[in-house]
Amino acid sequence: MGLNGSDTVLITGAGPVGLGGIVNARFRGARPIVVESVPWRRERAKQLGAQCVIDPGDDSALSQIVEVTEDKGVDCAVDCAGTVSAQRLCIDATRRKGKVAFVGQCHEDLRIKITPDLLWKGISLIGVWHYNLADYPRVMKVIQESPLIDSLISHVLPISKIQEAFELSASQETAKIILKPWE
């Protein structure tokens, strides 16, 4: 998305992928705004340096984003939640000529309004399921150099505790879980 230090980025969903988005945004100097429903994940987003963290259950979520961006809207938005409401919020909160990336997989159809969403706003929509190999060096640079990377990992367990890892993940009170295969 070409994120840089002058950008504000909306990240919907602060699970492991969305938290990684915060780390990436902060590494590039951007200001992340995060929308997340799980209290543990909202707190982790704050710890990682999100400029603003909003509960999507709050009816004023969009107006809060507009207020934080001084009525401009975000420069970029990344949906990591994979819900229609989060995808819609990304489109609605993005400024004119901004970019929206859909990362979270959604099994429902988002209704995009061609004229107001695309023609009038001129936003670019990007679908991404994973990094491609050309992005690998930049991803590794963030992993190697970001001072926040350790906070992206919440649990390290031996492979023998894989069931516990699944249960922790299902609790939604985790960031990245690392399994050590030889322990």
BALOBA-1460 file (C-alpha; in Angstrom, 3 decimals):
// residues 183
<rec num="1" residu="m" x="0.000" y="0.000" z="0.000"/>
<rec num="2" residu="g" x="3.039" y="2.256" z="0.096"/>
<rec num="3" residu="l" x="2.498" y="3.222" z="3.732"/>
<rec num="4" residu="n" x="4.782" y="5.951" z="5.080"/>
<rec num="5" residu="g" x="5.237" y="8.323" z="8.002"/>
<rec num="6" residu="s" x="2.601" y="10.791" z="6.849"/>
<rec num="7" residu="d" x="-0.177" y="8.184" z="6.676"/>
<rec num="8" residu="t" x="-2.960" y="7.210" z="9.017"/>
<rec num="9" residu="v" x="-4.036" y="3.577" z="8.620"/>
<rec num="10" residu="l" x="-7.203" y="1.931" z="9.885"/>
<rec num="11" residu="i" x="-6.799" y="-1.707" z="10.916"/>
<rec num="12" residu="t" x="-10.006" y="-3.615" z="11.603"/>
<rec num="13" residu="g" x="-9.401" y="-6.747" z="13.630"/>
<rec num="14" residu="a" x="-6.490" y="-6.969" z="16.074"/>
<rec num="15" residu="g" x="-5.923" y="-10.684" z="16.054"/>
<rec num="16" residu="p" x="-2.433" y="-11.928" z="15.188"/>
<rec num="17" residu="v" x="-2.612" y="-10.565" z="11.620"/>
<rec num="18" residu="g" x="-4.002" y="-7.173" z="12.636"/>
<rec num="19" residu="l" x="-1.453" y="-6.857" z="15.451"/>
<rec num="20" residu="g" x="1.223" y="-7.577" z="12.850"/>
<rec num="21" residu="g" x="-0.301" y="-4.763" z="10.806"/>
<rec num="22" residu="i" x="0.173" y="-2.394" z="13.747"/>
<rec num="23" residu="v" x="3.833" y="-3.419" z="14.072"/>
<rec num="24" residu="n" x="4.323" y="-2.898" z="10.334"/>
<rec num="25" residu="a" x="2.567" y="0.494" z="10.352"/>
<rec num="26" residu="r" x="4.551" y="1.740" z="13.356"/>
<rec num="27" residu="f" x="7.809" y="0.541" z="11.753"/>
<rec num="28" residu="r" x="6.993" y="2.729" z="8.733"/>
<rec num="29" residu="g" x="6.102" y="5.706" z="10.935"/>
<rec num="30" residu="a" x="2.366" y="5.568" z="10.140"/>
<rec num="31" residu="r" x="-0.345" y="6.217" z="12.731"/>
<rec num="32" residu="p" x="-2.594" y="3.151" z="13.198"/>
<rec num="33" residu="i" x="-6.212" y="3.420" z="14.260"/>
<rec num="34" residu="v" x="-7.548" y="0.048" z="15.384"/>
<rec num="35" residu="v" x="-11.087" y="-1.295" z="15.591"/>
<rec num="36" residu="e" x="-11.405" y="-4.473" z="17.681"/>
<rec num="37" residu="s" x="-14.156" y="-6.064" z="19.772"/>
<rec num="38" residu="v" x="-12.063" y="-8.237" z="22.144"/>
<rec num="39" residu="p" x="-10.809" y="-6.290" z="25.212"/>
<rec num="40" residu="w" x="-7.512" y="-8.242" z="25.461"/>
<rec num="41" residu="r" x="-6.704" y="-7.436" z="21.826"/>
<rec num="42" residu="r" x="-7.688" y="-3.773" z="22.250"/>
<rec num="43" residu="e" x="-5.230" y="-3.540" z="25.135"/>
<rec num="44" residu="r" x="-2.453" y="-5.212" z="23.110"/>
<rec num="45" residu="a" x="-3.134" y="-2.777" z="20.234"/>
<rec num="46" residu="k" x="-2.628" y="0.131" z="22.662"/>
<rec num="47" residu="q" x="0.610" y="-1.436" z="23.938"/>
<rec num="48" residu="l" x="1.865" y="-1.677" z="20.354"/>
<rec num="49" residu="g" x="1.249" y="2.037" z="19.860"/>
<rec num="50" residu="a" x="-2.102" y="2.368" z="18.136"/>
<rec num="51" residu="q" x="-3.041" y="6.054" z="18.026"/>
<rec num="52" residu="c" x="-6.652" y="5.233" z="18.780"/>
<rec num="53" residu="v" x="-8.436" y="1.963" z="19.630"/>
<rec num="54" residu="i" x="-12.184" y="1.702" z="19.078"/>
<rec num="55" residu="d" x="-14.750" y="-0.966" z="19.958"/>
<rec num="56" residu="p" x="-16.781" y="-1.789" z="16.798"/>
<rec num="57" residu="g" x="-19.857" y="-2.200" z="19.002"/>
<rec num="58" residu="d" x="-19.760" y="1.543" z="19.590"/>
<rec num="59" residu="d" x="-22.255" y="3.181" z="17.214"/>
<rec num="60" residu="s" x="-19.936" y="6.173" z="16.898"/>
<rec num="61" residu="a" x="-16.941" y="4.174" z="15.574"/>
<rec num="62" residu="l" x="-16.969" y="5.885" z="12.169"/>
<rec num="63" residu="s" x="-17.422" y="9.363" z="13.634"/>
<rec num="64" residu="q" x="-14.525" y="8.694" z="16.054"/>
<rec num="65" residu="i" x="-12.280" y="7.799" z="13.115"/>
<rec num="66" residu="v" x="-13.385" y="10.918" z="11.244"/>
<rec num="67" residu="e" x="-12.688" y="13.040" z="14.327"/>
<rec num="68" residu="v" x="-9.208" y="11.546" z="14.904"/>
<rec num="69" residu="t" x="-8.306" y="12.227" z="11.259"/>
<rec num="70" residu="e" x="-9.587" y="15.819" z="11.447"/>
<rec num="71" residu="d" x="-12.488" y="15.104" z="9.053"/>
<rec num="72" residu="k" x="-10.207" y="13.720" z="6.305"/>
<rec num="73" residu="g" x="-10.598" y="9.981" z="6.811"/>
<rec num="74" residu="v" x="-7.740" y="7.489" z="6.879"/>
<rec num="75" residu="d" x="-5.192" y="7.306" z="4.081"/>
<rec num="76" residu="c" x="-5.265" y="3.514" z="4.039"/>
<rec num="77" residu="a" x="-7.381" y="0.810" z="5.626"/>
<rec num="78" residu="v" x="-6.677" y="-2.889" z="6.107"/>
<rec num="79" residu="d" x="-9.455" y="-5.286" z="7.052"/>
<rec num="80" residu="c" x="-8.083" y="-8.163" z="9.107"/>
<rec num="81" residu="a" x="-11.420" y="-8.993" z="10.770"/>
<rec num="82" residu="g" x="-13.070" y="-10.678" z="7.803"/>
<rec num="83" residu="t" x="-16.556" y="-9.357" z="8.480"/>
<rec num="84" residu="v" x="-18.833" y="-7.358" z="6.219"/>
<rec num="85" residu="s" x="-19.236" y="-4.637" z="8.851"/>
<rec num="86" residu="a" x="-15.449" y="-4.255" z="9.186"/>
<rec num="87" residu="q" x="-15.007" y="-4.179" z="5.405"/>
<rec num="88" residu="r" x="-17.751" y="-1.559" z="5.103"/>
<rec num="89" residu="l" x="-16.123" y="0.522" z="7.840"/>
<rec num="90" residu="c" x="-12.817" y="0.423" z="5.949"/>
<rec num="91" residu="i" x="-14.470" y="1.818" z="2.818"/>
<rec num="92" residu="d" x="-16.502" y="4.426" z="4.678"/>
<rec num="93" residu="a" x="-13.562" y="5.634" z="6.818"/>
<rec num="94" residu="t" x="-11.086" y="5.955" z="3.942"/>
<rec num="95" residu="r" x="-10.466" y="9.395" z="2.491"/>
<rec num="96" residu="r" x="-10.898" y="10.316" z="-1.146"/>
<rec num="97" residu="k" x="-8.175" y="8.661" z="-3.291"/>
<rec num="98" residu="g" x="-7.222" y="6.366" z="-0.379"/>
<rec num="99" residu="k" x="-6.520" y="2.635" z="-0.447"/>
<rec num="100" residu="v" x="-8.359" y="-0.278" z="1.153"/>
<rec num="101" residu="a" x="-6.897" y="-3.782" z="1.441"/>
<rec num="102" residu="f" x="-9.013" y="-6.803" z="2.307"/>
<rec num="103" residu="v" x="-6.911" y="-9.401" z="4.155"/>
<rec num="104" residu="g" x="-9.461" y="-11.090" z="6.436"/>
<rec num="105" residu="q" x="-11.421" y="-13.805" z="4.695"/>
<rec num="106" residu="c" x="-15.164" y="-13.173" z="4.749"/>
<rec num="107" residu="h" x="-17.807" y="-15.712" z="3.776"/>
<rec num="108" residu="e" x="-20.491" y="-13.109" z="3.153"/>
<rec num="109" residu="d" x="-20.740" y="-10.665" z="0.273"/>
<rec num="110" residu="l" x="-19.910" y="-7.012" z="0.806"/>
<rec num="111" residu="r" x="-22.144" y="-4.676" z="-1.146"/>
<rec num="112" residu="i" x="-19.912" y="-2.123" z="-2.821"/>
<rec num="113" residu="k" x="-21.664" y="0.959" z="-4.115"/>
<rec num="114" residu="i" x="-19.814" y="1.696" z="-7.343"/>
<rec num="115" residu="t" x="-20.725" y="5.372" z="-7.659"/>
<rec num="116" residu="p" x="-20.217" y="6.665" z="-4.098"/>
<rec num="117" residu="d" x="-17.542" y="4.159" z="-3.056"/>
<rec num="118" residu="l" x="-15.370" y="3.942" z="-6.138"/>
<rec num="119" residu="l" x="-16.231" y="6.685" z="-8.603"/>
<rec num="120" residu="w" x="-16.853" y="9.615" z="-6.272"/>
<rec num="121" residu="k" x="-14.216" y="8.687" z="-3.689"/>
<rec num="122" residu="g" x="-11.738" y="7.236" z="-6.159"/>
<rec num="123" residu="i" x="-10.481" y="4.663" z="-3.670"/>
<rec num="124" residu="s" x="-8.367" y="1.694" z="-4.673"/>
<rec num="125" residu="l" x="-9.466" y="-1.740" z="-3.455"/>
<rec num="126" residu="i" x="-6.804" y="-4.409" z="-2.955"/>
<rec num="127" residu="g" x="-7.341" y="-8.066" z="-2.146"/>
<rec num="128" residu="v" x="-4.443" y="-9.806" z="-0.388"/>
<rec num="129" residu="w" x="-4.393" y="-13.234" z="1.196"/>
<rec num="130" residu="h" x="-0.646" y="-13.429" z="1.890"/>
<rec num="131" residu="y" x="2.629" y="-11.700" z="1.062"/>
<rec num="132" residu="n" x="4.194" y="-12.596" z="-2.238"/>
<rec num="133" residu="l" x="7.879" y="-13.481" z="-2.476"/>
<rec num="134" residu="a" x="8.800" y="-10.006" z="-3.774"/>
<rec num="135" residu="d" x="7.651" y="-8.582" z="-0.400"/>
<rec num="136" residu="y" x="9.697" y="-11.045" z="1.654"/>
<rec num="137" residu="p" x="12.805" y="-8.837" z="2.139"/>
<rec num="138" residu="r" x="10.673" y="-5.959" z="3.464"/>
<rec num="139" residu="v" x="8.750" y="-8.294" z="5.796"/>
<rec num="140" residu="m" x="12.041" y="-9.690" z="7.125"/>
<rec num="141" residu="k" x="13.361" y="-6.153" z="7.672"/>
<rec num="142" residu="v" x="10.393" y="-5.401" z="9.965"/>
<rec num="143" residu="i" x="10.896" y="-8.694" z="11.814"/>
<rec num="144" residu="q" x="14.632" y="-8.073" z="12.251"/>
<rec num="145" residu="e" x="14.525" y="-4.360" z="13.105"/>
<rec num="146" residu="s" x="11.205" y="-3.475" z="14.743"/>
<rec num="147" residu="p" x="11.490" y="-2.879" z="18.493"/>
<rec num="148" residu="l" x="7.851" y="-4.018" z="18.770"/>
<rec num="149" residu="i" x="8.301" y="-7.484" z="17.289"/>
<rec num="150" residu="d" x="8.673" y="-9.244" z="20.668"/>
<rec num="151" residu="s" x="5.289" y="-7.832" z="21.748"/>
<rec num="152" residu="l" x="3.699" y="-9.510" z="18.744"/>
<rec num="153" residu="i" x="4.375" y="-12.904" z="20.377"/>
<rec num="154" residu="s" x="2.223" y="-13.615" z="23.415"/>
<rec num="155" residu="h" x="2.935" y="-17.327" z="23.965"/>
<rec num="156" residu="v" x="5.783" y="-19.764" z="23.237"/>
<rec num="157" residu="l" x="4.980" y="-23.429" z="23.798"/>
<rec num="158" residu="p" x="6.544" y="-26.804" z="22.993"/>
<rec num="159" residu="i" x="4.840" y="-28.723" z="20.181"/>
<rec num="160" residu="s" x="3.695" y="-31.267" z="22.783"/>
<rec num="161" residu="k" x="1.283" y="-28.585" z="24.045"/>
<rec num="162" residu="i" x="-0.391" y="-27.996" z="20.696"/>
<rec num="163" residu="q" x="-3.857" y="-28.624" z="22.155"/>
<rec num="164" residu="e" x="-3.216" y="-25.887" z="24.712"/>
<rec num="165" residu="a" x="-2.121" y="-23.603" z="21.861"/>
<rec num="166" residu="f" x="-5.413" y="-24.252" z="20.029"/>
<rec num="167" residu="e" x="-7.382" y="-23.531" z="23.201"/>
<rec num="168" residu="l" x="-5.437" y="-20.325" z="23.818"/>
<rec num="169" residu="s" x="-6.017" y="-19.242" z="20.224"/>
<rec num="170" residu="a" x="-9.745" y="-19.951" z="20.526"/>
<rec num="171" residu="s" x="-9.886" y="-17.712" z="23.616"/>
<rec num="172" residu="q" x="-8.935" y="-14.739" z="21.388"/>
<rec num="173" residu="e" x="-6.640" y="-13.556" z="24.177"/>
<rec num="174" residu="t" x="-3.416" y="-14.089" z="22.272"/>
<rec num="175" residu="a" x="-1.191" y="-12.443" z="19.777"/>
<rec num="176" residu="k" x="1.131" y="-14.778" z="17.843"/>
<rec num="177" residu="i" x="1.632" y="-18.221" z="19.366"/>
<rec num="178" residu="i" x="4.980" y="-19.841" z="18.629"/>
<rec num="179" residu="l" x="5.326" y="-23.634" z="18.798"/>
<rec num="180" residu="k" x="8.802" y="-25.107" z="19.284"/>
<rec num="181" residu="p" x="8.878" y="-28.347" z="17.268"/>
<rec num="182" residu="w" x="11.798" y="-30.002" z="19.094"/>
<rec num="183" residu="e" x="10.573" y="-29.471" z="22.639"/>
